[in-house]
Amino acid sequence: MKADKNAVISRLNRIEGQIRGIKNMVEQDKYCVDVLIQVAAARSALNSLGAVILESHIQGCVKDAIQSDKSEKIINELAELIKKYLK
């Protein structure tokens, strides 16, 4: 992974904290709207992290594969990855 591993781990730690916070809110019977706002924030953080990792994959693995004449295979793999990521 070409993305800064420490930055990715830091983001994951923040997301983990958000999820723990949501769990605590549910356990404490907090107002559903407030819980959903936090769920949306956690989802947004995960989407942003996914975009960082996807960009890293394209800049690293995909670029390297294209330069080494494995472009058809990597393009097919990337297309499948994007389909799964966008679900």
C-alpha positions, 0 to 999 in steps of 0.5 A: 500500500503506497498510502501512508500506513500511519495515516491509514491506521490513524483514520481507522482508529478514529473510525473505530472510536466513532463506532464505539461512540455509536454503540454507547449511544445505542446502549444509552438509548440516545435519540435516534436522530443523534445516533443516525447523524453519527452513523452518517459521519462514520460512513463518510469517514469510511468512504473517505478512507476507501477513496484514499486506499483506492487512489493508492492502489491506482497510483501503485499497483495499477500503474506498475501493472500497466507499465509491466504489460499486465494492463488487461488483467489489472484493468479488469480487476480494477473494474470489478473492484470499483463495482464492489466499492460502489455498492 
